[in-house]
């Protein structure tokens, strides 16, 4: 089952790439990095990524959209999501394009308010200033921008 490829290295790399994709979608850079870790040569890595892109198994735009949506379900902010996608090797233009598209139908503020209210309840019994600091730190680590956090926390405390 060589699909016209007689190169054993290519077939091994393709098999490994499919194994990786079986667990979750991945970016082109992630696949290339994992193949490099397995000591495949650059030529084979390039051939595999091109092959997977041509066959529709790798698509950084679709990956980005799916990643953003899955992270939003876990109530992460766009700052963190952008950072994660950058680490995964997604081009900044793709990140910007997909983020803008999703922002049209998703309210980051609503998610932040819910998250802040839940966390604030858990922080009851702690002095207000300390609780505010902890809430701010928590929401910052979740990837929300400081401006929107301050605005939300002030609304919450009124």
C-alpha positions as CSV (number, residue, x, y, z in Angstrom):
1,X,0.0,0.0,0.0
2,X,2.6,2.5,-1.0
3,X,0.3,4.9,-3.0
4,X,3.0,5.3,-5.6
5,X,5.8,6.1,-3.1
6,X,8.6,3.5,-2.9
7,X,10.6,5.4,-0.3
8,X,10.5,3.4,3.0
9,X,11.4,6.5,5.0
10,X,8.4,8.4,3.5
11,X,6.0,5.5,4.3
12,X,7.3,5.3,7.9
13,X,6.9,9.1,8.3
14,X,3.5,9.0,6.8
15,X,2.4,6.2,9.1
16,X,3.7,8.1,12.1
17,X,2.0,11.4,11.0
18,X,-1.3,9.6,10.7
19,X,-0.9,8.1,14.1
20,X,-0.4,11.6,15.5
21,X,-3.4,13.0,13.6
22,X,-5.5,10.1,15.0
23,X,-5.4,11.6,18.5
24,X,-6.1,15.2,17.6
25,X,-5.8,17.7,14.7
26,X,-2.3,19.3,14.5
27,X,-0.7,22.2,12.7
28,X,1.9,21.7,10.0
29,X,4.6,22.9,12.3
30,X,3.6,20.4,15.0
31,X,3.8,17.5,12.5
32,X,7.2,18.7,11.2
33,X,8.5,19.0,14.8
34,X,7.4,15.5,15.8
35,X,8.8,14.0,12.6
36,X,12.1,15.8,13.3
37,X,12.2,14.3,16.8
38,X,11.9,10.9,15.2
39,X,15.0,11.7,13.2
40,X,13.4,11.9,9.8
41,X,15.4,14.0,7.3
42,X,14.2,17.5,6.2
43,X,13.3,16.3,2.7
44,X,11.0,13.5,4.0
45,X,9.4,15.9,6.5
46,X,8.7,18.5,3.7
47,X,7.3,15.7,1.5
48,X,5.0,14.4,4.3
49,X,3.6,17.8,5.2
50,X,3.0,18.6,1.5
51,X,1.4,15.2,1.0
52,X,-0.9,15.7,4.1
53,X,-1.8,19.2,3.0
54,X,-2.7,18.0,-0.5
55,X,-4.8,15.2,0.8
56,X,-6.6,17.5,3.2
57,X,-5.3,16.0,6.5
58,X,-3.4,19.2,7.4
59,X,-4.9,22.6,7.1
60,X,-3.7,25.3,9.4
61,X,-6.8,27.4,8.9
62,X,-9.2,24.7,9.9
63,X,-6.9,23.7,12.7
64,X,-6.8,27.3,14.0
65,X,-10.6,27.6,13.8
66,X,-11.1,24.3,15.7
67,X,-8.4,25.2,18.3
68,X,-10.0,28.6,19.0
69,X,-13.5,27.1,19.4
70,X,-12.3,24.3,21.7
71,X,-10.4,26.7,23.9
72,X,-13.3,29.1,24.1
73,X,-15.5,26.3,25.3
74,X,-13.0,26.0,28.2
75,X,-13.4,29.7,28.7
76,X,-9.9,30.9,27.8
77,X,-9.3,34.4,26.6
78,X,-8.2,35.4,23.1
79,X,-4.7,36.5,24.4
80,X,-3.9,33.0,25.6
81,X,-5.4,31.3,22.5
82,X,-3.3,33.6,20.2
83,X,-0.2,32.7,22.2
84,X,-0.9,29.0,22.1
85,X,-1.5,29.1,18.3
86,X,1.8,31.0,17.8
87,X,3.6,28.3,19.7
88,X,2.0,25.7,17.4
89,X,3.5,27.6,14.4
90,X,0.3,29.1,13.0
91,X,0.9,32.2,10.9
92,X,-0.1,35.5,12.6
93,X,-2.4,36.4,9.6
94,X,-4.3,33.1,10.0
95,X,-4.7,33.7,13.7
96,X,-5.9,37.3,13.2
97,X,-8.3,36.3,10.4
98,X,-9.9,33.4,12.4
99,X,-10.0,35.3,15.6
100,X,-11.9,38.2,14.0
101,X,-14.3,35.8,12.4
102,X,-15.1,34.0,15.6
103,X,-15.3,37.3,17.6
104,X,-18.3,38.2,15.4
105,X,-20.4,35.5,17.0
106,X,-18.7,35.1,20.4
107,X,-18.7,37.4,23.4
108,X,-15.5,37.2,25.3
109,X,-17.0,39.6,27.9
110,X,-19.9,37.2,28.7
111,X,-17.5,34.3,29.3
112,X,-15.3,36.5,31.4
113,X,-18.2,37.7,33.6
114,X,-19.3,34.1,34.2
115,X,-15.8,33.0,35.0
116,X,-15.2,36.0,37.3
117,X,-18.5,35.4,39.2
118,X,-17.7,31.7,39.8
119,X,-14.1,32.5,40.9
120,X,-15.3,35.4,43.2
121,X,-17.6,33.0,45.0
122,X,-14.7,30.7,45.7
123,X,-12.7,33.6,47.1
124,X,-15.3,34.6,49.7
125,X,-13.8,34.8,53.2
126,X,-10.6,36.4,51.9
127,X,-10.1,40.1,52.4
128,X,-11.5,42.0,49.4
129,X,-8.1,43.5,48.2
130,X,-6.4,40.1,48.3
131,X,-9.4,38.4,46.6
132,X,-9.3,41.1,43.8
133,X,-5.6,40.4,43.2
134,X,-6.1,36.7,43.1
135,X,-9.1,37.1,40.7
136,X,-7.1,39.4,38.5
137,X,-4.1,36.9,38.4
138,X,-6.4,34.0,37.6
139,X,-8.2,35.8,34.8
140,X,-4.9,37.1,33.4
141,X,-3.5,33.5,33.3
142,X,-6.7,32.4,31.5
143,X,-5.8,34.9,28.7
144,X,-8.1,37.8,29.2
145,X,-6.7,41.3,28.6
146,X,-6.1,43.5,31.7
147,X,-8.5,46.3,30.5
148,X,-11.5,44.0,30.2
149,X,-10.6,42.2,33.5
150,X,-10.5,45.5,35.4
151,X,-13.8,46.6,33.8
152,X,-15.5,43.3,34.7
153,X,-14.2,43.1,38.2
154,X,-15.4,46.7,38.9
155,X,-18.9,45.7,37.6
156,X,-18.8,42.6,39.7
157,X,-18.1,44.5,42.9
158,X,-20.8,47.0,42.4
